[in-house]
Amino acid sequence: MDRRRERSAAWLARSERVIPGGAQTFSKSPRSFVQGIAPNFLARARGAFAWDVDGSRYLDYIMGLGAVILGHGDADVLEAARAQMEEGVSFSLPHPVEVEVAEQLVRLIPCAEMVRFAKNGSDVTSAAVRLARAYTGREKILCCGYHGWHDWYIGATERNRGVPEAVRRLTIRFPYNDLDALHRLFGEHRGEVAAVILEPVTFDPPSPGYLEEVRALCRRHGALLVFDEVVTGFRLALGGAQAYFGVTPDLACLGKALANGFPLAALVGRADIMHLLAEEVFFSTTHGGEAVSLAAARATLEKLERGEGVASLWRVGARLKERTNALLAEHQLTEYIECVGMPPFTALRFRGRDEGEQLTLRSLFQQEALARGILTLGIHMLSLAHTEADIEWTLEQYAEIFAVIAEAVRQGDIAARLKGPPVRPIFRQA
Ligand SMILES: Cc1ncc(COP(=O)(O)O)c(C=O)c1O
């Protein structure tokens, strides 16, 4: 089952000389994959599959870190992008496609009355934070989840090197589903909180009434509510988590799946707040109006609205989640591994006696999955290209993989079965 990886190894050696960390995203870097087993470089991708530089094919459950929602190389999106490329990529004045995509977002997303575009999720979470500070005249930010690489957020994590202390002090993280914690923080920072920004859901569902109460708390304390929908946008529902849960924030941040892998992000929200971006609040980028990605977004959104769309992610994802958990039970692994999350993006949650054991378990899973042709970080970022047959095939592989893991657990030799060093997390595990 071992796959060739001479070319991957050669590219990695070249990369390490010129690219610190060997990738542009931590999650794609060698630290996130069991080295010696994992391919380090991919050459091409189509539908739900990707091929590494040595020619091996994988069923892709990472999908460009959730960016590719229709499937790699979607014909309609490529056609729209090619047509736009012929007309022009970067113009010296706005192009009508900016208006068209903004109108689509206003129609689809509950809180969206106005829209501004950028390239990365980080661009728009940072824009939301600046806008909220300007609108409220306050400085403190309460946040929950991951919001990108910029100072205001990363300063509040353990990876805060290089972020000034003065900036770090302004952002405070709070735990999800813990209303008491949020009440307490609003009390401690009375009259100072500009915004609460959170991922409306990750892998644990919101407790009943949680999002509604966060909404109400923000109103009561005069803070803006920002949903970071960089992952949930277009995935839980076309209108994002806010449409799915029926809780409307003041602002929302979108990215990832918006243009099926073309780089595009959007800040959307209430017109009275967004109007500040016209003049007073500075948010301005060279590539924000880049037309090819916008044309790709227009085609992506049109396609998601036609046919089964997001419902396909739910249907296929529910089967994968249900059967994965059933297989884990059959192999008496429920204590160690659980498939969690909403069907369109689930994750395998690994539990060990300590972080080390958890990482070796995660690594053994990844090693065995890669050997069988599954490209995985332990998450299932589904696309419309993932078919029922792909899921059934995955489940057959999982049955074999869980048998290996169950045996390793029984023998107490999980680490000894690894053919390379275990993966290293980007942030400490909670
Ligand atoms: C919820 C969330 N917000 C923001 C970001 C940052 O987006 P980007 O990496 O495009 O800057 C990410 C990226 O993974 C994300 O998952």
The ligand as an SDF file (V2000), in Angstrom:
LIG
                    3D

 16 16  0  0  0  0  0  0  0  0999 V2000
  -13.4230   30.6080   10.6460 C   0  0  0  0  0  0  0  0  0  0  0  0
  -12.2610   31.2040    9.9210 C   0  0  0  0  0  0  0  0  0  0  0  0
  -12.1120   32.5300    9.9170 N   0  0  0  0  0  0  0  0  0  0  0  0
  -11.0890   33.1290    9.2760 C   0  0  0  0  0  0  0  0  0  0  0  0
  -10.1550   32.3850    8.6110 C   0  0  0  0  0  0  0  0  0  0  0  0
   -9.0100   33.0710    7.9220 C   0  0  0  0  0  0  0  0  0  0  0  0
   -9.1580   32.9370    6.5550 O   0  0  0  0  0  0  0  0  0  0  0  0
   -7.8710   33.0610    5.5810 P   0  0  0  0  0  0  0  0  0  0  0  0
   -6.9740   31.9150    5.9130 O   0  0  0  0  0  0  0  0  0  0  0  0
   -8.4910   32.9910    4.2190 O   0  0  0  0  0  0  0  0  0  0  0  0
   -7.2540   34.3960    5.8610 O   0  0  0  0  0  0  0  0  0  0  0  0
  -10.2660   30.9920    8.5840 C   0  0  0  0  0  0  0  0  0  0  0  0
   -9.2660   30.1650    7.8810 C   0  0  0  0  0  0  0  0  0  0  0  0
   -9.1950   28.9780    8.0160 O   0  0  0  0  0  0  0  0  0  0  0  0
  -11.3490   30.3880    9.2650 C   0  0  0  0  0  0  0  0  0  0  0  0
  -11.4900   29.0500    9.2930 O   0  0  0  0  0  0  0  0  0  0  0  0
  1  2  1  0
  2  3  1  0
  2 15  2  0
  3  4  2  0
  4  5  1  0
  5  6  1  0
  5 12  2  0
  6  7  1  0
  7  8  1  0
  8  9  2  0
  8 10  1  0
  8 11  1  0
 12 13  1  0
 12 15  1  0
 13 14  2  0
 15 16  1  0
M  END
$$$$
